[in-house]
């Protein structure tokens, strides 16, 4: 299935609509096309491909538009994919009416990415999901299983407006 992306801000779900479903229902709805995928995914060429309880996978490919002046994918590209997979993994654990925001994240880039690099999988896994704070880890791996980057995140959990 081809990923659908939000075309305008009006295509995104409102906080009030998000509050009517569990975090898993929302994230899996993006995967299935019931809800649009994040608009930034089109900009940076990545999409949500797998969703499980406490686990999310995005796939992305470094394009020329992601390059830094030295000719490789910018660290922000790695950070965006890792932030997306880790935070969405947290979202899958949240009950109806709850949301999150990233408080902090850290990434470590172990291998560069170029346009010739095959698509990378950004795999986010929840470590702990509490009433106010949740943490997750992430890895970006190539098809051979080589790790290109890792990350950790801390998210603040809060009630969505109704």
Contact map, one row per residue, 1 for C-alpha under 8 A:
111000000000000000000000000000011000000000000000000000000000000000000000000000000000000000000000000000000000000000000000000000000000000000000000000000000000000000
111100000000000000000000000000000000000000000000000000000000000000000000000000000000000000000000000000000000000000000000000000000000000000000000000000000000000000
111110000000000000000000000000111001100000000011000000000000000000000000000000000000000000000000000000000000000000000000000000000000000000000000000000000000000000
011111000000000000000000000000001011100000000000000000000000000000000000000000000000000000000000000000000000000000000000000000000000000000000000000000000000000000
001111100000000000000000000000000001111011000000000000000000000000000000000000000000000000000000000000000000000000000000000000000000000000000000000000000000000000
000111111011000000000000000000000001111000000000000000000000000000000000000000000000000000000000000000000000000000000000000000000000000000000000000000000000000000
000011111010000000000000000000000000001000000000000000000000000000000000000000000000000000000000000000000000000000000000000000000000000000000000000000000000000000
000001111111000000000000000000000000000000000000000000000000000000000000000000000000000000000000000000000000000000000000000000000000000000000000000000000000000000
000001111111000000000000000000000000000000000000000000000000000000000000000000000000000000000000000000000000000000000000000000000000000000000000000000000000000000
000000011111100000000000000000000000000000000000000000000000000000000000000000000000000000000000000000000000000000000000000000000000000000000000000000000000000000
000001111111100000000000000000000001000000000000000000000000000000000000000000000000000000000000000000000000000000000000000000000000000000000000000000000000000000
000001011111110000000000000000000011000000000000000000000000000000000000000000000000000000000000000000000000000000000000000000000000000000000000000000000000000000
000000000111111011000000000000000010000000000000000000000000000000000000000000000000000000000000000000000000000000000000000000000000000000000000000000000000000000
000000000001111111000000000000000000000000000000000000000000000000000000000000000000000000000000000000000000000000000000000000000000000000000000000000000000000000
000000000000111111100000000000000000000000000000000000000000000000000000000000000000000000000000000000000000000000000000000000000000000000000000000000000000000111
000000000000011111110000000000000000000000000000000000000000000000000000000000000000000000000000000000000000000000000000000000000000000000000000000000000000000111
000000000000111111111000000000000000000000000000000000000000000000000000000000000000000000000000000000000000000000000000000000000000000000000000000000000000000000
000000000000111111111100010000000000000000000000000000000000000000000000000000000000000000000000100000000000000000000000000000000000000000000000000000000000000100
000000000000001111111100000000000000000000000000000000000000000000000000000000000000000000000001110000000000000000000000000000000000000000000000000000000000000111
000000000000000111111100000000000000000000000000000000000000000000000000000000000000000000000001100000000000000000000000000000000000000000000000000000000000000000
000000000000000011111110110000000000000000000000000000000000000000000000000000000000000000000011100000000000000000000000000000000000000000000000000000000000000000
000000000000000001111111110000000000000000000000000000000000000000000000000000000000000000010111110000000000000000000000000000000000000000000000000000000000000000
000000000000000000001111111000000000000000000000000000000000000000000000000000000000000000111111011000000000000000000000000000000000000000000000000000000000000000
000000000000000000000111111100000000000000000000001110000000000000000000000000000000000000111100000000000000000000000000000000000000000000000000000000000000000000
000000000000000000001111111110000000000000000000000000000000000000000000000000000000000000010000000000000000000000000000000000000000000000000000000000000000000000
000000000000000001001111111111000010000000000000000000000000000000000000000000000000000000010000000000000000000000000000000000000000000000000000000000000000000000
000000000000000000000011111111100000000000000000001000000000000000000000000000000000000100110000000000000000000000000000000000000000000000000000000000000000000000
000000000000000000000001111111110000000000000000001000000000000000000000000000000000000000000000000000000000000000000000000000000000000000000000000000000000000000
000000000000000000000000111111111110000000000000000000000000000000000000000000000000000000000000000000000000000000000000000000000000000000000000000000000000000000
000000000000000000000000011111111111100000000001000000000000000000000000000000000000000000000000000000000000000000000000000000000000000000000000000000000000000000
001000000000000000000000001111111110100000000001111000000000000000000000000000000000000000000000000000000000000000000000000000000000000000000000000000000000000000
101000000000000000000000000111111110000000000000000000000000000000000000000000000000000000000000000000000000000000000000000000000000000000000000000000000000000000
101100000000000000000000000011111111100000000000000000000000000000000000000000000000000000000000000000000000000000000000000000000000000000000000000000000000000000
000000000000000000000000000011111111000000000000000000000000000000000000000000000000000000000000000000000000000000000000000000000000000000000000000000000000000000
000100000001100000000000010011111111100000000000000000000000000000000000000000000000000000000000000000000000000000000000000000000000000000000000000000000000000000
001111000011000000000000000001001111110000000000000000000000000000000000000000000000000000000000000000000000000000000000000000000000000000000000000000000000000000
001111000000000000000000000001101011111010000011000000000000000000000000000000000000000000000000000000000000000000000000000000000000000000000000000000000000000000
000011000000000000000000000000000001111111000000000000000000000000000000000000000000000000000000000000000000000000000000000000000000000000000000000000000000000000
000011100000000000000000000000000000111111100000000000000000000000000000000000000000000000000000000000000000000000000000000000000000000000000000000000000000000000
000000000000000000000000000000000000011111110000000000000000000000000000000000000000000000000000000000000000000000000000000000000000000000000000000000000000000000
000010000000000000000000000000000000111111111110000000000000000000000000000000000000000000000000000000000000000000000000000000000000000000000000000000000000000000
000010000000000000000000000000000000011111111110000000000000000000000000000000000000000000000000000000000000000000000000000000000000000000000000000000000000000000
000000000000000000000000000000000000001111111000000000000000000000000000000000000000000000000000000000000000000000000000000000000000000000000000000000000000000000
000000000000000000000000000000000000000111111100000000000001011011000000000010000000000000000000000000000000000000000000000000000000000000000000000000000000000000
000000000000000000000000000000000000000011111110000000000001111000000000000000000000000000000000000000000000000000000000000000000000000000000000000000000000000000
000000000000000000000000000000000000000011011111000000000111100000000000000000001000000000000000000000000000000000000000000000000000000000000000000000000000000000
001000000000000000000000000000000000100011001111100000000111000000000000000000000000000000000000000000000000000000000000000000000000000000000000000000000000000000
001000000000000000000000000001100000100000000111111000011110000000000000000000000000000000000000000000000000000000000000000000000000000000000000000000000000000000
000000000000000000000000000000100000000000000011111000011110000000000000000000000000000000000000000000000000000000000000000000000000000000000000000000000000000000
000000000000000000000000000000100000000000000001111100011100000000000000000000000000000000000000000000000000000000000000000000000000000000000000000000000000000000
000000000000000000000001001100100000000000000001111110111000000000000000000000000000000010010000000000000000000000000000000000000000000000000000000000000000000000
000000000000000000000001000000000000000000000000011111110000000000000000000000000000000010010000000000000000000000000000000000000000000000000000000000000000000000
000000000000000000000001000000000000000000000000001111100000000000000000000000000000000010011000000000000000000000000000000000000000000000000000000000000000000000
000000000000000000000000000000000000000000000000000111110000000000000000000000000000000011111000000000000000000000000000000111000000000000000000000000000000000000
000000000000000000000000000000000000000000000000001111111000000000000000000000000000000011010000000000000000000000000000001111000000000000000000000000000000000000
000000000000000000000000000000000000000000000001111101111100000000000000000000000000110110000000000000000000000000000000001110000000000000000000000000000000000000
000000000000000000000000000000000000000000000001111000111110000000000000000000000000100000000000000000000000000000000000111100000000000000000000000000000000000000
000000000000000000000000000000000000000000000111110000011111000000000000000000001001100000000000000000000000000000000000111000000000000000000000000000000000000000
000000000000000000000000000000000000000000000111100000001111100000000000000000000000000000000000000000000000000000000011110000000000000000000000000000000000000000
000000000000000000000000000000000000000000011110000000000111110000000000000000001000000000000000000000000000000000000011110000000000000000000000000000000000000000
000000000000000000000000000000000000000000001100000000000011111000000000000000000000000000000000000000000000000000101111000000000000000000000000000000000000000000
000000000000000000000000000000000000000000011000000000000001111111100000100010000000000000000000000000000000000011101010000000000000000000000000000000000000000000
000000000000000000000000000000000000000000011000000000000000111111100000100000000000000000000000000000000000000001100000000000000000000000000000000000000000000000
000000000000000000000000000000000000000000000000000000000000011111100000100000000000000000000000000000000000000001100000000000000000000000000000000000000000000000
000000000000000000000000000000000000000000010000000000000000011111100000000000000000000000000000000000000000000000000000000000000000000000000000000000000000000000
000000000000000000000000000000000000000000010000000000000000011111110001110010000000000000000000000000000000000000000000000000000000000000000000000000000000000000
000000000000000000000000000000000000000000000000000000000000011111111111110000000000000000000000000000000000000001000000000000000000000000000000000000000000000000
000000000000000000000000000000000000000000000000000000000000000001111111110000000000000000000000000000000000000000000000000000000000000000000000000000000000000000
000000000000000000000000000000000000000000000000000000000000000000111111000000000000000000000000000000000000000000000000000000000000000000000000000000000000000000
000000000000000000000000000000000000000000000000000000000000000000111111000000000000000000000000000000000000000000000000000000000000000000000000000000000000000000
000000000000000000000000000000000000000000000000000000000000000000111111100000000000000000000000000000000000000001000000000000000000000000000000000000000000000000
000000000000000000000000000000000000000000000000000000000000000001111111110000000000000000000000000000000000000111000000000000000000000000000000000000000000000000
000000000000000000000000000000000000000000000000000000000000011101110011111011000000000000000000000000000000000111000000000000000000000000000000000000000000000000
000000000000000000000000000000000000000000000000000000000000000001110001111111000000000000000000000000000000000000000000000000000000000000000000000000000000000000
000000000000000000000000000000000000000000000000000000000000000000000000111111100000000000000000000000000000100000000000000000000000000000000000000000000000000000
000000000000000000000000000000000000000000000000000000000000000000000000011111110000000000000000000000000000000000000000000000000000000000000000000000000000000000
000000000000000000000000000000000000000000010000000000000000010001000000111111111000000000000000000000000000000000000000000000000000000000000000000000000000000000
000000000000000000000000000000000000000000000000000000000000000000000000111111111100000000000000000000000010100000000000000000000000000000000000000010000000000000
000000000000000000000000000000000000000000000000000000000000000000000000001111111110000000000000000000000010000000000000000000000000000000000000000000000000000000
000000000000000000000000000000000000000000000000000000000000000000000000000111111111000000000000000000000000000000000000000000000000000000000000000000000000000000
000000000000000000000000000000000000000000000100000000000101000000000000000011111111100000000000000000000000000000000000010000000000000000000000000000000000000000
000000000000000000000000000000000000000000000000000000000000000000000000000001111111110000000000000000000010000000000000011100000000000001110000000001100000000000
000000000000000000000000000000000000000000000000000000000000000000000000000000111111111000000000000001001000000000000000000000000000000000000000000000001000000000
000000000000000000000000000000000000000000000000000000000100000000000000000000011111111100000000000000000000000000000000000000000000000000000000000000000000000000
000000000000000000000000000000000000000000000000000000011100000000000000000000001111111110000000000000000000000000000000011110000000000001000000000000000000000000
000000000000000000000000000000000000000000000000000000010000000000000000000000000111111111000000000000000000000000000000001111000000000111000000000000011000000000
000000000000000000000000000000000000000000000000000000000000000000000000000000000011111111100000000111000000000000000000000100000000000100000000000000001010000000
000000000000000000000000001000000000000000000000000000010000000000000000000000000001111111110000000000000000000000000000000100000000000000000000000000000000000000
000000000000000000000000000000000000000000000000001111110000000000000000000000000000111111111000000000000000000000000000000111000000000100000000000000000000000000
000000000000000000000000000000000000000000000000000001100000000000000000000000000000011111111100000100000000000000000000000011001000011100000000000000000010000000
000000000000000000000011001000000000000000000000000001000000000000000000000000000000001111111100001100000000000000000000000000000000000000000000000000000000000000
000000000000000000000111111000000000000000000000001111100000000000000000000000000000000111111100000000000000000000000000000000000000000000000000000000000000000000
000000000000000000000011000000000000000000000000000011000000000000000000000000000000000011111110000000000000000000000000000000001000000000000000000000000000000000
000000000000000000000111000000000000000000000000000000000000000000000000000000000000000001111111011000000000000000000000000000001000000000000000000000000000000000
000000000000000000001110000000000000000000000000000000000000000000000000000000000000000000001111110000000000000000000000000000000000000000000000000000000000000000
000000000000000000111110000000000000000000000000000000000000000000000000000000000000000000000111110000000000000000000000000000000000000000000000000000000000000000
000000000000000001111100000000000000000000000000000000000000000000000000000000000000000000000011111000000000000000000000000000000000000000000000000000000000001111
000000000000000000100110000000000000000000000000000000000000000000000000000000000000000000000111111100000000000000000000000000000000000000000000000000000000111100
000000000000000000000010000000000000000000000000000000000000000000000000000000000000000000100100111110000000000000000000000000000000000000000000000000000000111100
000000000000000000000000000000000000000000000000000000000000000000000000000000000000001001100000011111000000000000000000000000000000000000000000000000000011110000
000000000000000000000000000000000000000000000000000000000000000000000000000000000000001000000000001111100000000000000000000000000000000000000000000000000011100000
000000000000000000000000000000000000000000000000000000000000000000000000000000000010001000000000000111111000000000000000000000000000000000000000000000001111000000
000000000000000000000000000000000000000000000000000000000000000000000000000000000000000000000000000011111000000000000000000000000000000000000000000000001111000000
000000000000000000000000000000000000000000000000000000000000000000000000000000000000000000000000000001111100000000000000000000000000000000000000000000001110000000
000000000000000000000000000000000000000000000000000000000000000000000000000000000010000000000000000001111110000000000000000000000000000000000000000000111100000000
000000000000000000000000000000000000000000000000000000000000000000000000000000000000000000000000000000011111000000000000000000000000000000000000000000111000000000
000000000000000000000000000000000000000000000000000000000000000000000000000001100100000000000000000000001111100000000000000000000000000000000000000011110000000000
000000000000000000000000000000000000000000000000000000000000000000000000000000000000000000000000000000000111110000000000000000000000000000000000000011100000000000
000000000000000000000000000000000000000000000000000000000000000000000000001001000000000000000000000000000011111100000000000000000000000000000000000111000000000000
000000000000000000000000000000000000000000000000000000000000000000000000000000000000000000000000000000000001111100000000000000000000000000000000001111000000000000
000000000000000000000000000000000000000000000000000000000000000000000000000000000000000000000000000000000000111110000000000000000000000000000000001110000000000000
000000000000000000000000000000000000000000000000000000000000000000000001100000000000000000000000000000000000111111000000000000000000000000000000000100000000000000
000000000000000000000000000000000000000000000000000000000000010000000001100000000000000000000000000000000000001111111000000000000000000000000000000100000000000000
000000000000000000000000000000000000000000000000000000000000011100100011100000000000000000000000000000000000000111111000000000000000000000000000000000000000000000
000000000000000000000000000000000000000000000000000000000000111100000000000000000000000000000000000000000000000011111100000000000000000000000000000000000000000000
000000000000000000000000000000000000000000000000000000000000000000000000000000000000000000000000000000000000000011111100000000000000000000000000000000000000000000
000000000000000000000000000000000000000000000000000000000000110000000000000000000000000000000000000000000000000011111110000000000000000000000000000000000000000000
000000000000000000000000000000000000000000000000000000000000100000000000000000000000000000000000000000000000000000111111000000000000000000000110000000000000000000
000000000000000000000000000000000000000000000000000000000011110000000000000000000000000000000000000000000000000000001111100000000000000000000110000000000000000000
000000000000000000000000000000000000000000000000000000000011100000000000000000000000000000000000000000000000000000000111110000000000000000011110000000000000000000
000000000000000000000000000000000000000000000000000000001111000000000000000000000000000000000000000000000000000000000011111000000000000000111110000000000000000000
000000000000000000000000000000000000000000000000000000001111000000000000000000001100100000000000000000000000000000000001111100000000000001111000000000000000000000
000000000000000000000000000000000000000000000000000000111100000000000000000000000100110000000000000000000000000000000000111110000000000001110000000000000000000000
000000000000000000000000000000000000000000000000000001111000000000000000000000000100111110000000000000000000000000000000011111000000000111100000000000000000000000
000000000000000000000000000000000000000000000000000001110000000000000000000000000000110011000000000000000000000000000000001111100000000111000000000000000000000000
000000000000000000000000000000000000000000000000000001100000000000000000000000000000010011000000000000000000000000000000000111111000011110000000000000000000000000
000000000000000000000000000000000000000000000000000000000000000000000000000000000000000000000000000000000000000000000000000011111000011110000000000000000000000000
000000000000000000000000000000000000000000000000000000000000000000000000000000000000000000000000000000000000000000000000000001111100011100000000000000000000000000
000000000000000000000000000000000000000000000000000000000000000000000000000000000000000001001100000000000000000000000000000001111110111000000000000000000000000000
000000000000000000000000000000000000000000000000000000000000000000000000000000000000000000000000000000000000000000000000000000011111110000000000000000000000100000
000000000000000000000000000000000000000000000000000000000000000000000000000000000000000000000000000000000000000000000000000000001111110000000000000000000000100000
000000000000000000000000000000000000000000000000000000000000000000000000000000000000000000000000000000000000000000000000000000000111110000000000000000000001110000
000000000000000000000000000000000000000000000000000000000000000000000000000000000000000000000000000000000000000000000000000000001111111000000000000000000111100000
000000000000000000000000000000000000000000000000000000000000000000000000000000000000000001000000000000000000000000000000000001111111111100000000000000000111100000
000000000000000000000000000000000000000000000000000000000000000000000000000000000000000001000000000000000000000000000000000001111000111110000000000000011110000000
000000000000000000000000000000000000000000000000000000000000000000000000000000000000011011000000000000000000000000000000000111110000011111000000000000011100000000
000000000000000000000000000000000000000000000000000000000000000000000000000000000000010000000000000000000000000000000000000111100000001111100000000001111000000000
000000000000000000000000000000000000000000000000000000000000000000000000000000000100110000000000000000000000000000000000011110000000000111110000000001110000000000
000000000000000000000000000000000000000000000000000000000000000000000000000000000100000000000000000000000000000000000000111100000000000011111000001111100000000000
000000000000000000000000000000000000000000000000000000000000000000000000000000000100000000000000000000000000000000000001111000000000000001111100001111000000000000
000000000000000000000000000000000000000000000000000000000000000000000000000000000000000000000000000000000000000000000001110000000000000000111111111110000000000000
000000000000000000000000000000000000000000000000000000000000000000000000000000000000000000000000000000000000000000000111100000000000000000011111111100000000000000
000000000000000000000000000000000000000000000000000000000000000000000000000000000000000000000000000000000000000000000111100000000000000000001111110000000000000000
000000000000000000000000000000000000000000000000000000000000000000000000000000000000000000000000000000000000000000000000000000000000000000001111110000000000000000
000000000000000000000000000000000000000000000000000000000000000000000000000000000000000000000000000000000000000000000000000000000000000000001111111000000000000000
000000000000000000000000000000000000000000000000000000000000000000000000000000000000000000000000000000000000000000000000000000000000000000001111111100000000000000
000000000000000000000000000000000000000000000000000000000000000000000000000000000000000000000000000000000000011000000000000000000000000000111100111111000000000000
000000000000000000000000000000000000000000000000000000000000000000000000000000000000000000000000000000000000111110000000000000000000000000111100011111000000000000
000000000000000000000000000000000000000000000000000000000000000000000000000001000000000000000000000000000011111000000000000000000000000000111000001111100000000000
000000000000000000000000000000000000000000000000000000000000000000000000000000000100000000000000000000000011110000000000000000000000000011110000001111110000000000
000000000000000000000000000000000000000000000000000000000000000000000000000000000100000000000000000000001111000000000000000000000000000011100000000011111000000000
000000000000000000000000000000000000000000000000000000000000000000000000000000000000010000000000000000001110000000000000000000000000001111000000000001111100000000
000000000000000000000000000000000000000000000000000000000000000000000000000000000010011000000000000001111100000000000000000000000000001110000000000000111110000000
000000000000000000000000000000000000000000000000000000000000000000000000000000000000000000000000000001111000000000000000000000000000111100000000000000011111000000
000000000000000000000000000000000000000000000000000000000000000000000000000000000000001001000000000111110000000000000000000000000000111000000000000000001111100000
000000000000000000000000000000000000000000000000000000000000000000000000000000000000000000000000000111100000000000000000000000000001110000000000000000000111110000
000000000000000000000000000000000000000000000000000000000000000000000000000000000000000000000000011110000000000000000000000000000111110000000000000000000011111000
000000000000000000000000000000000000000000000000000000000000000000000000000000000000000000000000011100000000000000000000000000000001000000000000000000000001111100
000000000000000000000000000000000000000000000000000000000000000000000000000000000000000000000000111000000000000000000000000000000000000000000000000000000000111110
000000000000001101100000000000000000000000000000000000000000000000000000000000000000000000000000111000000000000000000000000000000000000000000000000000000000011111
000000000000001100100000000000000000000000000000000000000000000000000000000000000000000000000000100000000000000000000000000000000000000000000000000000000000001111
000000000000001100100000000000000000000000000000000000000000000000000000000000000000000000000000100000000000000000000000000000000000000000000000000000000000000111
